[in-house]
């Protein structure tokens, strides 16, 4: 199998870059490698983009030594409570 390089555009999201690399790999039946923010990625014709994205974040965590545990998605609870307090104060309660 041939190996081809893929160059994601500046500002491109890792999810889009992985899905595009997987699409190219499957279409041309070849391995596609690319570098995304210092992490070397390889898409094979049978690769799944979701697994590649998961591997990317795992590699970032290993490189940095930091791990993301229990990320807050959406409003942070402290901000929500502060907003509730402001609404109660405006209502006079």
C-alpha positions in Angstrom: 0.0 0.0 0.0 1.1 3.5 -0.7 1.4 6.1 2.0 0.2 9.6 1.1 0.5 12.8 3.1 -2.5 14.9 4.0 -2.2 18.6 5.0 -5.1 19.9 7.2 -5.8 23.5 6.8 -5.0 26.0 9.5 -7.8 26.3 12.0 -9.3 23.0 11.0 -11.0 20.9 13.7 -9.4 17.5 14.6 -12.8 15.8 13.9 -13.0 17.2 10.4 -9.3 16.4 9.7 -9.7 12.8 10.8 -12.9 12.2 8.8 -11.3 13.7 5.7 -8.1 11.6 6.1 -10.3 8.5 6.6 -12.3 9.4 3.5 -9.2 9.8 1.4 -7.7 6.6 2.7 -10.8 4.6 2.0 -11.4 6.1 -1.5 -7.9 5.5 -2.7 -7.2 2.3 -0.7 -4.0 3.7 0.8 -2.6 4.9 4.2 -2.7 8.6 4.8 -0.6 10.3 7.4 -0.7 13.8 8.7 0.6 15.9 11.5 -2.0 17.7 13.7 -0.6 20.1 16.3 2.5 18.0 16.8 0.7 14.6 16.9 1.5 12.3 14.0 -1.7 10.7 12.7 -2.1 7.7 10.4 -5.4 6.8 8.6 -5.7 3.4 7.1 -8.4 2.4 4.6 -10.4 0.7 7.4 -9.8 3.4 10.1 -12.7 5.0 11.9 -12.4 8.8 12.4 -14.0 8.6 15.9 -11.2 6.2 17.0 -8.6 8.5 15.5 -10.0 11.5 17.4 -9.9 9.5 20.6 -6.3 8.5 19.9 -5.4 12.1 19.2 -6.6 13.3 22.6 -4.9 10.4 24.3 -1.6 11.3 22.6 -2.0 14.9 23.7 -2.6 13.9 27.3 0.5 11.6 27.2 2.6 14.4 25.7 1.6 17.0 28.1 1.3 14.9 31.2 -2.1 16.4 31.9 -5.3 14.5 31.9 -8.8 15.8 31.5 -11.1 14.4 34.2 -14.8 15.1 34.4 -14.8 18.0 31.9 -17.6 20.5 32.4 -19.7 20.8 29.2 -22.1 23.7 29.0 -22.6 26.1 31.9 -20.3 25.7 34.9 -22.4 25.0 38.0 -20.9 28.0 39.8 -21.9 30.3 37.0 -25.4 28.9 37.0 -25.7 29.5 40.8 -24.4 33.0 40.4 -27.0 33.7 37.7 -29.7 32.3 40.0 -28.6 34.6 42.8 -28.6 37.6 40.4 -32.2 36.8 39.3 -33.3 36.4 43.0 -31.8 39.7 43.9 -33.5 41.5 40.9 -36.8 40.0 42.0 -36.3 41.1 45.5 -36.2 37.6 47.1 
